[in-house]
Amino acid sequence: MRKATGAAALLAGLAAVVLAARSTDIAGLLARVPLGGVLVLGGLVLLMAGLVLLATNSRSVRTSPSPMRVLSVWWIVGGLMGVAVSTWIATAALTAIAGADPALRLDAIKSGLTVGAGAAGGVALLLGVRRQWLGERTQVYQEYDATEKRVTELYSKAVDQLGSGNPGVRIAAMYALERLGRNNPEHRQAVMDVLCAYLRAPLPTGAVDDPVDRAREPAGDAAGAGDHAPGREHSPDLEARLTAQRIVVRHLKSSGGTYGDDGDHWPGVAVDLTRASLVDFDVSGSEVEAASFAQAVFSGRTAFTDCRFRGRADFTGAEFRGFADFGTATFFGADFAGAGFRGGVSFAYALFRFDTDFGGATFTDADFGGARFGTARFAGASFDGLTSFENSEFFAGHFEGVTFDGGLDFGSAIFRCGVRFRYSDFAGPTSFAGTFFGRAGFRHCAFLDDASFAGAASRGIAYKTDPEAAAVRFEAEHKGLSVVQRSIRAFTVRVQGGEPRGLQRLDLADTHFKGSVDFGGADIGGGELSGVTFPRTTATVRVWPPAWCEVPDPADPARGTVARSAAAPRR
């Protein structure tokens, strides 16, 4: 369409210029009308428009060759008809203006024939332009074919060298692939796929030392992406693997500090490291379009600090044998189901947009302090050592069947739409001090050490006590420290600038407390304690709310339950 428009404009411009050349002979036909100037100006405009359109079409051919259309015979017939029609129209119009004057009619006929000759010349010019365009197109295709052939040869040779038994040859092949990707952006994904495939190969046995011990070294002693600390020996095979890691990491990071195509950073490149073996993997500050680390094994220290995953990040079944740092990372959907964190992990101040799944994951010393979650699922997860969710925020949380074997701190956390801890075990000291629950469920939980739910204040949220709501307080004496007893109330919550979100509720039915518990002075008309059990043989402090009392278990005098007294009114 662009080519046809340019041709039409070019023909019209030629016709206008021809008429301008003949305008001196017919100037008497239109008195006081500067016909020559108008025709010259209009003709030049049309000529320029036609040339621009044709040049644009030619430039598009240079940048992106496309299949050529064969010139149909109807184009030639149409061109001849256009010449004839333009000659007839010009002659008829000019003779009509000339009237009966023989001299003027003769000039009019000459001018019409001149227009026809100009149109024919225009058609010939277009055919010449097409011939030139076809020549350039042939040259472009030849250059394109030569480039593709050279790229294919380099690519094939480098891939063959990656299978060499000599690590030095493999390293040279990796740098050749990197150079190919730098110079040919359309082949960057293929280069990245080859490097990822190399990293998916099994790690040689004994290639690295004990990763957990090494990962527990101070952060200042840790190396970068694949860089071992000075003095640490490693095999040539491992050096080849570390080279592949460095190349992958280099092109995921942005050297300018902003995400974009700055030469080293390759935007829009997907990474597939499924079942890969990675050593001291550090992609801090990177931007990843789509990433799969499913069932990957991370040895040594791993860092995704400040990493931005633009697509869903898949870490299903991944194993982190050393310390893993995801601090301040951003996830647009993440799947850590079944992942194992043996050397400790930090998700401090990470941002999890959309759904996040940690179901069945195992943690040792986990820090989620300050993290922000959408809907987070930790069902069936296991936490060992110290676990912190202090100051974290959840849209909704699911912790069904979770085991907390060490200390747990949910201090000042926020669950905006509620959380479920059903069938979970809290083996160590547990703190929910200052935590806000939109709605909390602790059915069938076991608190095997002291538990503290002191206070209920959160930043940015104003609490308004509802007279119909139930006030609940339970408190534990935590490791001999005196904890100020405060009330957790069922709230009407008013987020700043928003509408009330309704009453809150605390459900502790069928929960077992082994440590100290204090419900003194609480009104739990809106809550549920039926089925709460406790050991009667321990010397722990147990203070129940008004109208509730201990009932010994007839079958087991060492155990008791909590029940509402018969005289107590129900709400």
LOPADREN-24161 format. One record per residue (C-alpha): residue number from 1; x, y, z. Coordinates in steps of 0.2 Angstrom, whole numbers, plus 2048, in hexadecimal, padded with zeros to 3 digits. Layout:
N
PT,k,X,Y,Z
PT,NUM,X,Y,Z
...
//
This chain:
571
PT,k,X,Y,Z
PT,1,800,800,800
PT,2,80E,80C,804
PT,3,817,808,7F4
PT,4,807,80B,7EA
PT,5,804,81C,7F2
PT,6,815,821,7EF
PT,7,814,81D,7DD
PT,8,804,826,7DB
PT,9,80B,836,7E3
PT,10,81A,834,7D8
PT,11,810,834,7C8
PT,12,805,842,7CE
PT,13,814,84C,7D2
PT,14,81C,849,7C1
PT,15,80B,84E,7B8
PT,16,80B,85E,7C2
PT,17,81C,863,7BD
PT,18,819,85F,7AB
PT,19,809,86A,7AB
PT,20,814,878,7B4
PT,21,820,877,7A5
PT,22,812,879,799
PT,23,809,886,7A3
PT,24,810,895,799
PT,25,807,88F,789
PT,26,7F6,88E,792
PT,27,7F8,89D,79E
PT,28,7EB,8A7,794
PT,29,7DE,89A,798
PT,30,7DE,89E,7AA
PT,31,7E1,8B1,7AC
PT,32,7E9,8B7,7BD
PT,33,7EC,8A5,7C3
PT,34,7FE,8A1,7C7
PT,35,7FC,890,7C0
PT,36,80E,88C,7BD
PT,37,813,890,7CF
PT,38,805,886,7D6
PT,39,809,877,7CB
PT,40,81B,877,7CF
PT,41,818,878,7E2
PT,42,80B,86A,7E2
PT,43,816,85F,7D7
PT,44,825,861,7E2
PT,45,81B,85D,7F1
PT,46,814,84D,7E9
PT,47,825,848,7E3
PT,48,82C,84A,7F4
PT,49,81E,840,7FC
PT,50,820,832,7EF
PT,51,833,831,7F1
PT,52,831,830,804
PT,53,824,822,804
PT,54,82F,818,7F8
PT,55,83F,81B,802
PT,56,836,816,812
PT,57,830,806,809
PT,58,842,803,803
PT,59,849,806,815
PT,60,83D,7F9,81C
PT,61,844,7ED,810
PT,62,856,7F0,816
PT,63,851,7ED,828
PT,64,845,7DE,826
PT,65,845,7D5,816
PT,66,834,7CD,812
PT,67,82E,7C2,804
PT,68,82D,7CB,7F3
PT,69,81D,7CD,7E9
PT,70,81F,7CA,7D7
PT,71,819,7D8,7CC
PT,72,809,7D4,7C4
PT,73,805,7D7,7B2
PT,74,7F6,7E1,7B8
PT,75,802,7EE,7BF
PT,76,809,7F1,7AE
PT,77,7F7,7F2,7A6
PT,78,7F2,7FE,7B4
PT,79,801,809,7B0
PT,80,7FD,80A,79E
PT,81,7EB,80D,7A1
PT,82,7F0,81B,7AD
PT,83,7FB,823,7A0
PT,84,7ED,822,794
PT,85,7E0,829,7A0
PT,86,7EB,837,7A6
PT,87,7EE,83C,794
PT,88,7DC,83C,790
PT,89,7D7,846,79F
PT,90,7E4,853,79D
PT,91,7E0,855,78B
PT,92,7CD,856,78D
PT,93,7CF,862,79B
PT,94,7DB,86E,792
PT,95,7D1,86D,782
PT,96,7C1,871,78B
PT,97,7C9,881,793
PT,98,7D1,886,782
PT,99,7C0,887,77A
PT,100,7BF,889,767
PT,101,7CF,892,765
PT,102,7DA,887,759
PT,103,7EA,88D,760
PT,104,7E5,88A,772
PT,105,7DE,879,76E
PT,106,7EE,874,766
PT,107,7F8,87A,775
PT,108,7EB,870,780
PT,109,7EE,860,776
PT,110,801,862,777
PT,111,800,865,78A
PT,112,7F5,855,78C
PT,113,801,84B,782
PT,114,80F,852,78D
PT,115,806,84C,79C
PT,116,804,83B,795
PT,117,816,83A,791
PT,118,81A,840,7A3
PT,119,80F,832,7AA
PT,120,818,825,79F
PT,121,828,82C,7A5
PT,122,822,82A,7B7
PT,123,81D,818,7B3
PT,124,82F,815,7AC
PT,125,836,81D,7BB
PT,126,82C,812,7C7
PT,127,832,803,7BE
PT,128,844,809,7C0
PT,129,841,80C,7D2
PT,130,83B,7FA,7D4
PT,131,84A,7F4,7CB
PT,132,855,7FD,7D7
PT,133,84B,7F7,7E6
PT,134,84C,7E5,7E0
PT,135,85F,7E7,7DE
PT,136,860,7EE,7F0
PT,137,855,7E0,7F6
PT,138,860,7D3,7EE
PT,139,86F,7DB,7F7
PT,140,866,7DB,807
PT,141,862,7C9,806
PT,142,873,7C4,801
PT,143,87A,7CE,811
PT,144,86D,7C6,81C
PT,145,870,7B5,816
PT,146,883,7B7,818
PT,147,880,7BE,82A
PT,148,875,7B0,82E
PT,149,881,7A3,827
PT,150,88F,7AB,831
PT,151,885,7AB,841
PT,152,87F,799,83E
PT,153,891,793,83C
PT,154,897,79C,84B
PT,155,888,796,855
PT,156,88B,784,850
PT,157,89D,784,853
PT,158,89B,78B,864
PT,159,88E,77F,869
PT,160,899,771,863
PT,161,8A8,778,86D
PT,162,89D,778,87D
PT,163,89D,765,87C
PT,164,8B0,765,87C
PT,165,8B9,75C,88A
PT,166,8C5,76A,88C
PT,167,8BE,778,898
PT,168,8C8,785,88F
PT,169,8C0,781,87E
PT,170,8AE,782,887
PT,171,8B2,793,88E
PT,172,8B8,79A,87E
PT,173,8A8,793,876
PT,174,89E,79D,883
PT,175,8A6,7AD,880
PT,176,8A3,7AA,86D
PT,177,891,7A8,870
PT,178,890,7B7,87B
PT,179,898,7C2,86D
PT,180,88C,7BA,861
PT,181,87D,7C0,86C
PT,182,885,7D1,86E
PT,183,886,7D4,85C
PT,184,875,7CC,857
PT,185,867,7D0,863
PT,186,85B,7C5,85A
PT,187,866,7B6,85F
PT,188,868,7BA,872
PT,189,85A,7AF,878
PT,190,862,7A0,86E
PT,191,873,7A4,876
PT,192,86B,7A5,888
PT,193,862,794,885
PT,194,873,78C,880
PT,195,87C,793,890
PT,196,86D,78E,89B
PT,197,86D,77C,893
PT,198,880,77B,898
PT,199,87C,780,8AA
PT,200,86E,773,8AA
PT,201,87B,765,8A8
PT,202,87F,75C,8B9
PT,203,88C,764,8C4
PT,204,89C,759,8C5
PT,205,89D,74F,8D6
PT,206,8A8,758,8E2
PT,207,8A9,768,8D7
PT,208,8A6,773,8E6
PT,209,8A9,772,8F9
PT,210,89C,771,906
PT,211,88F,77E,900
PT,212,886,781,911
PT,213,896,784,91B
PT,214,89D,790,90D
PT,215,88C,799,90C
PT,216,88C,79D,91E
PT,217,89C,7A8,91C
PT,218,899,7BB,91F
PT,219,892,7C4,910
PT,220,8A2,7CD,90D
PT,221,8AB,7BD,909
PT,222,89E,7B7,8FD
PT,223,8A2,7B8,8EB
PT,224,898,7BF,8DC
PT,225,890,7B5,8CE
PT,226,89A,7A6,8CD
PT,227,8AA,7AE,8D5
PT,228,8B1,7A4,8E3
PT,229,8BB,7AC,8F1
PT,230,8CD,7AE,8EE
PT,231,8D7,79F,8F2
PT,232,8C9,793,8EF
PT,233,8CE,786,8E3
PT,234,8C2,77F,8D6
PT,235,8C3,774,8C7
PT,236,8C4,779,8B5
PT,237,8B3,772,8B2
PT,238,8AC,77C,8BF
PT,239,8B5,78C,8B8
PT,240,8AC,788,8A8
PT,241,89B,788,8B1
PT,242,89F,798,8BA
PT,243,8A3,7A0,8AA
PT,244,892,79B,8A3
PT,245,88A,7A2,8B3
PT,246,893,7B3,8B1
PT,247,88E,7B5,89F
PT,248,87C,7B1,8A3
PT,249,87C,7BD,8B2
PT,250,885,7CB,8A9
PT,251,877,7CC,89C
PT,252,869,7CB,8A9
PT,253,870,7DB,8B2
PT,254,86F,7ED,8AC
PT,255,880,7F5,8AE
PT,256,878,806,8AD
PT,257,86D,803,8BC
PT,258,85D,804,8B2
PT,259,855,7F6,8A8
PT,260,857,7F7,896
PT,261,862,7F3,887
PT,262,872,7FA,88C
PT,263,87E,7EE,883
PT,264,881,7E2,891
PT,265,86F,7E0,897
PT,266,864,7D5,88B
PT,267,852,7DA,88E
PT,268,844,7CE,88C
PT,269,84F,7BE,88D
PT,270,848,7AF,896
PT,271,852,7A4,8A1
PT,272,84F,791,8A3
PT,273,85A,789,8B0
PT,274,84F,77B,8B4
PT,275,859,76E,8BE
PT,276,868,778,8BC
PT,277,877,777,8C7
PT,278,87D,789,8CC
PT,279,88B,78E,8D7
PT,280,88C,79F,8E1
PT,281,87E,7A5,8D5
PT,282,87C,7B8,8D7
PT,283,870,7C2,8CC
PT,284,86D,7D0,8D8
PT,285,866,7DF,8CF
PT,286,860,7D6,8C0
PT,287,850,7D6,8B6
PT,288,84A,7C5,8B0
PT,289,83C,7C4,8A4
PT,290,837,7B2,8A7
PT,291,841,7A6,8B2
PT,292,840,794,8B6
PT,293,84B,78D,8C4
PT,294,840,77E,8C7
PT,295,84A,770,8D0
PT,296,85A,77A,8CE
PT,297,868,777,8DB
PT,298,871,787,8E2
PT,299,881,783,8EA
PT,300,88A,790,8F4
PT,301,883,7A2,8F7
PT,302,875,7A7,8EC
PT,303,86F,7B9,8E9
PT,304,85F,7BF,8E1
PT,305,860,7D0,8EA
PT,306,856,7DE,8E2
PT,307,852,7D2,8D4
PT,308,843,7D6,8CA
PT,309,839,7C7,8C2
PT,310,82D,7CE,8B5
PT,311,825,7BD,8B2
PT,312,821,7AF,8BE
PT,313,830,7A8,8C6
PT,314,831,796,8C8
PT,315,83B,78E,8D6
PT,316,831,77F,8D8
PT,317,83B,771,8E1
PT,318,84B,77C,8E1
PT,319,859,778,8ED
PT,320,863,786,8F5
PT,321,872,77D,8FE
PT,322,879,78E,904
PT,323,872,79F,90A
PT,324,866,7A6,8FD
PT,325,862,7B9,8FD
PT,326,852,7BF,8F5
PT,327,852,7CF,8FE
PT,328,848,7DE,8F6
PT,329,844,7D3,8E7
PT,330,834,7D5,8DD
PT,331,82A,7C7,8D7
PT,332,81B,7C7,8CB
PT,333,815,7B6,8D1
PT,334,821,7A9,8D8
PT,335,821,797,8DB
PT,336,82C,790,8E9
PT,337,822,780,8EC
PT,338,82D,772,8F3
PT,339,83D,77D,8F3
PT,340,84A,779,900
PT,341,854,787,909
PT,342,862,77E,913
PT,343,86E,78C,916
PT,344,862,79A,91B
PT,345,858,7A6,910
PT,346,853,7B8,910
PT,347,844,7C0,908
PT,348,845,7D0,912
PT,349,83B,7DE,90A
PT,350,837,7D3,8FB
PT,351,827,7D8,8F1
PT,352,81C,7C9,8EB
PT,353,80F,7CF,8DF
PT,354,801,7C3,8DB
PT,355,801,7B1,8E2
PT,356,810,7AA,8EA
PT,357,812,797,8EE
PT,358,81E,790,8FB
PT,359,814,780,8FE
PT,360,81E,772,905
PT,361,82E,77C,905
PT,362,83B,77A,913
PT,363,844,788,91B
PT,364,853,78A,927
PT,365,854,79B,92F
PT,366,848,7A5,924
PT,367,846,7B8,924
PT,368,837,7BF,91C
PT,369,838,7CF,926
PT,370,82F,7DE,91D
PT,371,82A,7D3,90E
PT,372,819,7D8,905
PT,373,80E,7C9,8FF
PT,374,7FF,7C8,8F4
PT,375,7F7,7B7,8F8
PT,376,805,7AC,900
PT,377,803,799,902
PT,378,80F,790,90E
PT,379,804,781,910
PT,380,80F,772,916
PT,381,81F,77C,917
PT,382,82B,778,925
PT,383,836,785,92E
PT,384,845,781,938
PT,385,84F,78D,942
PT,386,84A,7A0,944
PT,387,83C,7A6,939
PT,388,837,7B8,937
PT,389,828,7C0,92F
PT,390,82A,7D0,939
PT,391,822,7DF,931
PT,392,81C,7D5,922
PT,393,80C,7D8,919
PT,394,800,7CB,911
PT,395,7F0,7CD,907
PT,396,7EC,7BC,90D
PT,397,7F6,7AE,915
PT,398,7F4,79B,914
PT,399,7FF,791,921
PT,400,7F5,781,923
PT,401,800,772,929
PT,402,810,77C,92B
PT,403,81D,777,938
PT,404,827,784,941
PT,405,835,77B,94B
PT,406,83E,78B,950
PT,407,83A,79C,956
PT,408,82D,7A5,94C
PT,409,82A,7B8,94B
PT,410,81B,7C0,942
PT,411,81D,7D0,94C
PT,412,813,7DF,945
PT,413,80E,7D4,935
PT,414,7FE,7D9,92C
PT,415,7F2,7CC,925
PT,416,7E5,7D7,91C
PT,417,7D9,7CA,917
PT,418,7DD,7BD,924
PT,419,7E8,7AE,926
PT,420,7E6,79B,92A
PT,421,7F2,791,935
PT,422,7E8,782,936
PT,423,7F0,772,93B
PT,424,801,77B,93E
PT,425,80E,777,94B
PT,426,817,785,954
PT,427,825,77C,95D
PT,428,82F,78B,962
PT,429,82C,79C,96A
PT,430,81F,7A4,95F
PT,431,81B,7B7,95E
PT,432,80C,7BF,956
PT,433,80F,7CF,960
PT,434,807,7DE,957
PT,435,801,7D4,949
PT,436,7F0,7D9,940
PT,437,7E5,7CB,93B
PT,438,7D7,7CE,92E
PT,439,7D1,7BD,933
PT,440,7DB,7B0,93B
PT,441,7D9,79D,93D
PT,442,7E3,792,949
PT,443,7D8,783,949
PT,444,7E1,772,94E
PT,445,7F2,77C,951
PT,446,7FE,777,95E
PT,447,809,784,967
PT,448,816,77A,970
PT,449,81F,789,977
PT,450,81B,79A,97D
PT,451,810,7A4,972
PT,452,80D,7B7,972
PT,453,7FF,7C0,969
PT,454,802,7D1,973
PT,455,7FC,7E1,96B
PT,456,7F4,7E4,95A
PT,457,7FA,7F4,952
PT,458,800,7F7,941
PT,459,807,805,937
PT,460,7FB,80E,92B
PT,461,7EB,806,932
PT,462,7DF,80E,93E
PT,463,7D6,803,94A
PT,464,7C4,807,94F
PT,465,7BD,7FC,95D
PT,466,7AC,7F5,95A
PT,467,7A1,7F4,96A
PT,468,799,7E4,963
PT,469,7AB,7DC,95F
PT,470,7B3,7D0,96A
PT,471,7C4,7D4,973
PT,472,7D0,7C6,974
PT,473,7E0,7C5,97D
PT,474,7EC,7B7,97F
PT,475,7FE,7B9,984
PT,476,80D,7AF,989
PT,477,81C,7B1,994
PT,478,82A,7B0,988
PT,479,83A,7A9,98E
PT,480,839,7B2,99F
PT,481,836,7C3,997
PT,482,828,7CE,99E
PT,483,81C,7D2,990
PT,484,80F,7E0,992
PT,485,7FE,7D8,990
PT,486,7F3,7E1,983
PT,487,7E3,7DD,97A
PT,488,7E0,7D7,969
PT,489,7CF,7DC,964
PT,490,7C3,7D7,956
PT,491,7C4,7E7,94C
PT,492,7BA,7F1,940
PT,493,7CA,7F6,935
PT,494,7CA,806,92C
PT,495,7D9,808,920
PT,496,7DE,81A,91E
PT,497,7D3,821,911
PT,498,7C9,811,90F
PT,499,7B9,80A,915
PT,500,7B6,7FE,924
PT,501,7BB,7EC,921
PT,502,7B0,7E4,92E
PT,503,7B2,7DA,93E
PT,504,7C1,7CF,941
PT,505,7C1,7BE,949
PT,506,7CD,7B3,952
PT,507,7CA,7A0,951
PT,508,7D4,795,95D
PT,509,7C9,785,95D
PT,510,7D2,775,95F
PT,511,7E3,77D,963
PT,512,7EF,776,96F
PT,513,7FA,782,97A
PT,514,808,77B,984
PT,515,810,78B,98A
PT,516,809,799,994
PT,517,7F8,7A0,98F
PT,518,7EF,7B0,995
PT,519,7DE,7B5,990
PT,520,7DB,7BE,9A0
PT,521,7CC,7CB,99F
PT,522,7C9,7C7,98C
PT,523,7B8,7C7,985
PT,524,7B7,7BA,977
PT,525,7A5,7BA,973
PT,526,7AA,7BC,960
PT,527,7B8,7AF,961
PT,528,7B9,79C,964
PT,529,7C2,792,971
PT,530,7B9,782,971
PT,531,7C4,773,970
PT,532,7D4,77D,976
PT,533,7DF,770,980
PT,534,7ED,772,98C
PT,535,7F8,767,997
PT,536,7F3,768,9A9
PT,537,803,761,9B0
PT,538,80E,770,9AB
PT,539,810,77F,9B6
PT,540,80C,78B,9A9
PT,541,801,79A,9AB
PT,542,7EF,798,9A4
PT,543,7E3,7A6,9A6
PT,544,7D2,7A4,99D
PT,545,7C6,7B2,998
PT,546,7B6,7B5,9A2
PT,547,7A8,7A8,9A0
PT,548,7B5,79B,99B
PT,549,7BD,78E,9A6
PT,550,7C8,77E,9A6
PT,551,7C0,76D,9A5
PT,552,7CA,75E,9A9
PT,553,7CA,750,99C
PT,554,7C2,741,9A5
PT,555,7CC,735,99A
PT,556,7DC,73E,99D
PT,557,7DE,747,9AD
PT,558,7EF,74F,9A7
PT,559,7E6,758,999
PT,560,7D8,765,999
PT,561,7CD,76F,98E
PT,562,7C5,780,98E
PT,563,7B2,782,98E
PT,564,7A5,790,991
PT,565,79C,78F,9A1
PT,566,78A,78A,9A0
PT,567,784,79A,9A8
PT,568,78E,7A5,99C
PT,569,783,7AE,98F
PT,570,787,7AA,97D
PT,571,788,7B7,96F
//
